Amino acid sequence: MSLESEVDLPGGAVLPGALPEALRAELVAFRRDLHMHPELGNQEFRTTAAIKERLEQAGLRPRVLSSGTGVICDIGADDEAGTDAAMLALRADIDGLPIPDTKTGCPYRSTVPDRAHACGHDVHTTVVLGTGLVLAELHRQGLLPRPVRLIFQPAEEVLPGGAAEAIADGALEGIGRILAVHCDPRVDAGRIGLRQGPITSACDRLEIALDGPGGHTARPHLTTDLVTAAARVVTDVPALVGRRVDSRSGLAVTWGRIESGHAPNVIPQHAELSGTVRCLDLETWRQAPDVVVAAIDEVANLHRAKSEINYVRGVPPVVNEAGATELLRDAMIARRGVDSVEGTEQSLGGEDFSWYLERVPGAMARLGVRPPGERTVRDLHQGNFDVDEHAITVGVELFTAAALLDALR
């Protein structure tokens, strides 16, 4: 594989330019294959095998995580000169979502019922794979100045995320910095969005059971009116929480499910609610379980309902470190010019990439996937989600440049 349009950089490094057309076409085909065969978290056996096989074809030695899904692969770390150098890690998440693919007339639509790559993980995976193939070729040419690790992580969509499993399996051993991208349908393909500091939010899951003696709707005073109690939890708890922490922290409780009762004239004995707790601020997130649980108990007790609360800890915010953010900015500008980088807001979405950043510095960029000029936004976690596949080339060139520039710092 030859790399086209090379540009000399200070320090003697080489920044690859446009990818060979054959590799570009291969990566698009690889992404489409993943898109047609999405697998849920911790079930990504086919995806893992495809990644491993392609890396081995490139002469690399990938290692499957001990759980059987996910892959770690080092490039250049077997060289004696590189053993003492802290590696740059590039992370991709490989799992799909439990929703149907609703795209009509799409030749690479999901073939698995009620499963879809509706968050762009197929793109993330292909970008890191393509970067690995380019870096492996540079290494063979003696042009890779520092080892790089590829991390293909399972189960990002499963709280508290597969990052913890990858870390326990040694993903961060010898790593000095870690980078990632996430598809953003609000940003045009050919551009990235960057932000120093928090770029995503903390996200936890909340499950509540309310119980009490039911009865006839003609005599609610003799019962625990669980429908009313559940309704008050839905409306009052978010308001109470919002008054018990600094409003700038963005702590928010949002409900996704409420179930109770079966007949119009029967007050039920059981109600269930579930939702998410999201927070912009790391310190407030640490306090969130106590604050939220206390508010639920307070409202439930007021209505004489017994509450059982399962507060599932999720992920902290992704907080982009300054140096890693600048590395991504410099790499993108070196490849595509200053106009290819735009600022981005902190999202209320959660991302388990945050667990890596609890241990090593790093940053995540928002990878533009919207076809330039298109006004319709195919949002994440929707069955019709798709991308402008030019974003794959952009992501590979971004990461390749970042790996080379990182060695100069």
N, C-alpha and C positions, 0 to 999 in steps of 0.2 A: 504494500500500500504506500503510494507516494502522497506527500502532503503538499498542497499547492499554495502559492502566494505567500511564501515565507518572508518575514520581516525581521531584520536584526534588531536586537534590543540591547541596552546597556548590560554589561556583564557577560556578553557572549551567548545569552540565551536565544532561543528561536521561538517565535510566536507563529504557530501554524495559522494559515488563513482559511480560505474556503475549503470545505471537505471535498474529497474526491466524490464524483457523482455516484460511483458504484457504492461507496459506503453510505452516502446520503440515502440512496434508494433502499439499501439493506435495512437501515435503521427505521425508515418509515414502514417497511414490511414487518419488521420485528414488532414495532408498536401496534400495528394493526392486528397481528396475531395475538398479542396479549389482550387487546381490546375485545377480541372475539371469544376469549377464554378467561374471563375474570374469575378470581378465586378469593374467597373470604379470608379474613385474618387467621393465621395459623393453619390454613389449608392450602397454601400456595405451592403445592408440590410440583405441578406442571410448570409454573412460572420459574420456580427455583431451578428445575432441571434445564430449562431453556437458557437461563442466564449462565449456569455452570458450563453447559456444553459450548456456548459461544466463546466464553473466556478461555476454555481449554483449547479450542481451535486456534486461538491467538497465542498459544504457547504459555499461558498463565496457569497458576495453580490455585484456583478458588477453593474455599473451604465452606461447606454447608454448616450452618449453625446446628448446635446439638439437638434442637427441637425437630430438625428435619426440614425446616423451611427457612429461607433467608441465606444469603451468601456474603462472605468476606473475602476480598482478594487484594493482595498487595502487589504493587508494580515497582520493581527496582529495589525492594527491601532485601533481596538476597545478595546484593553486592556488598562487599566488605566495606567500601567507602561510604555506603549509605546507612550502615547499621546504627550509628550513633545520632543520626539526624532525626529530629522529630518529624513525623509524617503529617502531610495534609490528608484529611479524610473527606471524601465526597459521599454523601448519603442519599439513597433513594428509598422510598417506601413502595411495596410491591402488591399490596392487597387491594381488592375491589370492594364494592358496596352491595348490600342486600336489597337492591331496588331493580325494577325492570328497565331494560334499555328500550326507550320509546322512539328512537330515531327510525324514520321510515325511509326506505329506499337506500339505506346506507350499506355498502357491500361488506363492511367490516363490523356490522352490528353484532352485539353479543349473541352468542349461540347458547348461552346458559340461561335458563328461565330464572327470572327474578334476581339476576346478578348483572352488575354493570361496572365498568371503570368510569364512574361519573365524578371523579375528583381529580383525574389527571395522573394517577399513580403510574399508569402505563407509560406516560410521557416521562415522568421523573426517572423511571427505571431505564428507559431507552436512552435518555440523556447521559446517565452515569455509565451505562454499558458502552455507548459510543465514545465517551471520553476515555474509558479504559482502553478501548481498541486503539485510539489515537496515541495515547500515552505509551502503550506497549510498543508501538512502532517507533516512537521517539526514543524510548529506552534502548531498543535494538540498534538505533543509529547513534547512541551515545549522547543524546540531546536532552535527556531527562535529568535535571540536576539534583533532584531530591525525591525520595520514595513517596508514593501516593497510595492510599488505601481506598478501595471501593467498598461501601457498605450497602448491601441490598437488604433492607430491613422488613420483616413481616409485621402484620397486625397493627399498623398505625391507627386503624379505625376502631380498635378494641381497647377501651380504657382498662388500665392506665397506659396502654400503648406498648408495642413490641420493642421500643427502644431500650427499655430496661433489660429485656432478654438479650438483646444484642450486646449491651454494655457488659452484662454478666458473662457473656461468652468471649470477652476480650476485645470487643470492637474498638475501644479507645486506648488500648495499651500501645504506647509509643506515639500517640497522636498529639500534635501540638496545636492543631487548628482544624475545624470542621466546617464544611459548607454544604448548603442544600438550596434547591429551588422548589417553588410551589407554583403550579399553574394559576394564572389570574386571568379570568375571562373579561376583566375590565381594562386590561392593558393590551395594546396592539402587539401582535407578533413582530419580532425584531427589536423589541424594547424590554427592559426590566424595570421593576419598581423596587426602590431601596428605602430603608429607614434605619437609622441608628437607634438603639434602644428597643423597647417593646414593639414587636410587629404583629404578634398574635396575642390572644388572651388565655387566661387560665380557664379550664373547663372541667367541671365535676358533674356527676350524675346523682340524681335524687330520686329515691323511691320511698313512698309513704303508704302505710296501711292504717286506716282509721276503723275502730270497732266500737260497738255499743249496742245496748238493747234496742231493737227496732220495734215496730208495731204498726197500728192502723193510722193512716193519715188523718183520720177524724180526731185522733187523740195524741197529737205530737208532744203535748206537755208531759205525757207519761213515757216518753222515749228519749233516746239520744238521737236527735234528728241529724243523721249522718250526711244526708244530701246537703243540708244547709251548712253543716260543719265543714264538709269538703269544699263547698263553694267559698266559704269564708277563708279557708286556708289558701285557696287559689288567689283571692283578691287581696287579703290582708297581709300575708307573709311577704310578698315582694315590697309592699309599702313599708312594713316595719323594718325590713332589712335595709331599705334605702335610707332610713333615718338613723341607723345605728352604726354606720361607717361613713367615712368621708365620701361625699358624693362624687368626688373626682376619681375615686377608685373604680367606678363603673360596675360595682357588684350588682348583679341582676339575676333574679330567679325567674325562669320562664318555663311554663308547663307545656308538656306535649301529650299527656294522656290523663284522663279522669274517667273512672268507671264506678258505678254504684247502682244497685237496684235492678228489678226486673218487671215490676208492675206499678201502675200509676197510683194505686191506693195502698201501697205497702211501703212503710219507711224501712229501709234495709238495715241490716246489722253490720255491713262491711262496705268500705269504700277504699279505692286505690287511686293514687296519683303518682305521676312520675314526670320528671323534667330535668332541666340542667341549671347549673349555677355557673355563671361566667363572671370573670373579673379582669380588669385591665392591670391591676397593681399587684405585684408579687407579695408584699407584706400583708395586704388585706386578704389576699387569697389564703394565706396561712391562718388567718383568723376566721375564715368563712364558715367552716363546719360548726364551730361553737355558736356563731351569730345566727346562722340559718336554723340549726336544730332548736335553739332556744325560742326563736320566733314561732316555729311550727308547734312546739309544745304549748306555748302560751295561748295560741289561737285555739288549738284542740281542747285544752283544758277549759277554756271559756265556754265551750259548747258541750262539755261533759263527754268528750270523745277520747278514747284511749288511742294513743298514737304509737306506731312502731316505725322507726325511721332507719332507712339504710342509706347512708351518705357514702357514695363511692368516690373516692379520691381519684381525680383524673390527671391532668397535666398542668404545670405552671405556664406562665407566658413564655413565648420565645423572645429572648432579649438579645438583640444583635450587638455584638461587641464592636467597638469602634474600628479596630484594626482590620478585622475580618470584613466589615462592611466596606471599608475603603479598598480592600483588596478586590472585592467584587466590582466596585465602581471602576477602579483602574483597569481591570481586565475587560470590562464591557466597553469602556471608552477606547481602549487600545484596539479592540476588534471593530467597533461599529460607530465610534465617534461620541462626542459629548451629548448629542441629542438623543442617544439611545437609552439614557438613564433618566428616570423620573422619580419624584418623591412618591411615597405611598403612606396611607393612614394605617393606624393600628386596627387590626381586625378583631372582631369578637369571636372568631373561630379559634378552635384549639388545635394544637399540633404537638405530637410527642417528641419532635426534634428538640424541644425544650429540655428534655432530660439529658441530652448530650451537653448542652450549654451550661448545665449545672456543674459540669466537671472540666470542660475545656472551652476556651474561647471559640467563637464561631459566628456565623450569620446565615440567614436565609434570604434569598431574593425572590421577588415575585416575577415569574417568567410569563411574559405576555403571550397569550394564545388566541387573542381575538383577531380575526381577519381584518386588516386595515380597511377602514371605511364602513365596516358592518356596524349597524346601530343596535341590532338585537343582541342582548347579552344572554348566552347560554350558561346559566349560573351553575356553580358547583352543587353536587348532590342532587341534581335533577336528571331524569331519565333521558333527556335529549342533549346532554352535555357532549360537546365535541371541541376539537381544537384545530387551529391552523397549524399543519404539521411542519411548517417552516420553523416553528419554535424549537423543534428537536435540534436542527442545525445550530440555531442561536445558542441553545443551552450547552451543546458540546463545545462550541467555540469559546463560550464564557468560561466553562470549567477548565478547558485545556489552557487557556491564557492565564487563569488564576493559579493553576499548578506551576506554571513556568515563572510567573511573577512572584509567587510566594517564596521561591528560592532566592530571590534578590533582596529580600527584606531582612 
